Amino acid sequence: MKKISTFQRAALCLAFSFIALTSKAQNNTNPISFSTVPTLIEGILNLLGAKYRFYSVRHNVDAIIKIVSSTGGATVDIFDDNTVTKPEAFSPKIKVLGNSTGTVTFKIDFVKHGSLIPVYVPQDSLFATAIDIDGFATLKEVDAIDMGANALAFYGSATPEISLVKTGTVYTGTNTAGIEYDGVDSSEKKVMFTVKNKMVSSFTYTAGAINNNPYEVSRQKSIYFKNFVYPNQATLPVKYSSFEANAADQKVMLKWITSMETNNDHFEVERSFSGSEFSTIGLVLDAETVNGSARTYRFKDNSPQLAGKSVVYYRLKQVDRDGNFTYSTILAVRFAAAANDFVMQAAPNPFVNQLTLRFSATENGNAQIRVIGTNGQTLLSKQTSINKGFNNIVVDDLGKLPKAAYTVQLLINGNVAGAQQLIKN
């Protein structure tokens, strides 16, 4: 365990503590475990602002977890329910309202035992694994981990049942297969992902679900502080050091660095405006720079199709010389809106059975989504609560609409905030 005090100390004491505690940090027989019963130290049980202390999650280290925010009206049903999960994991149970996307975000701080002094918890790196991100046809679980800059994520990308999207420093895993697994454990690697970073003393964990049922549900979530080897992870012909995207003036610059390449032939850059259906927009054969085993690649997307878009998704398709291929993590890029310019995106377009509306709100409130026909008649209306910040609302039961053009209109607190024309297939 390496500990860093927030108080100023003499340089000699800091140096001594660093050396002594680092030797302990590399001891893999000292894992992180949340098996103790949490103690409420601030706030009201299970409500926003509540703060809990887990004593001795590691030698001379406690963890303080705070319920910091929620979306879609989601709440904490049970703060830490490990009766059906691994006892050493942090396992909140989240209640999600019907016909909503609801999540709860927790802030996890590692501190010196019995104090509020932050400590870094490297094990070489801190590993956090969101496990059992499953669901069924009308419900898909969602987990997100934010460990800050330079964090890396791993998952079974050969046959995944989740999509893994990186937005800024946040990795979000969303169930896509709709398959429910019994219990909550780490045996089903198709529905889990791991994030790691060095020198971590604090990070956030978000858990919830996209609930398309008319009734509320409680879902058991779990984050396990352990590294995992995924089925295809060890055999990847390319090892990425980084993959990032920067947007400016409705253009996107992609940059990725590989630290190892074996049998690599080329990269195909793929783009999506829905986050699910991707198409190839470019081919990259050679690295821009080579520094030892590190190779740096760039690709600029200045397509006219980016005009007017608020969110765009990218991934890399790495192709071997024998024709086999693997996909990278998906990056979500958001274009900055002009001042006083509200941006709403409805996808997919064309749609069949359901739509997802994504937008940012300046305050908490109520929203109404209307699907309007070409004659101006409102054919479907849905009301839901929204939160300040980014919102993600699913509108389903659209399969009964005839194939035609429609306008999707969003009202916030009774005022029209955005509209988009769509096609029904």
Helices and strands as residue ranges (DSSP letters): E 2-3, H 11-25, E 39-42, E 51-58, E 61-71, E 75-78, E 93-96, E 100-112, E 119-120, E 126-130, E 135-136, E 139-146, E 152-155, E 162-167, E 170-175, G 189-191, E 193-197, E 202-211, E 217-220, E 223-224, G 233-235, E 238-248, E 251-261, E 264-272, E 279-284, E 289-291, E 294-301, G 304-306, E 311-320, E 325-327, E 330-334, E 344-347, E 355-361, E 365-372, E 378-386, E 389-395, E 405-412, E 415-423
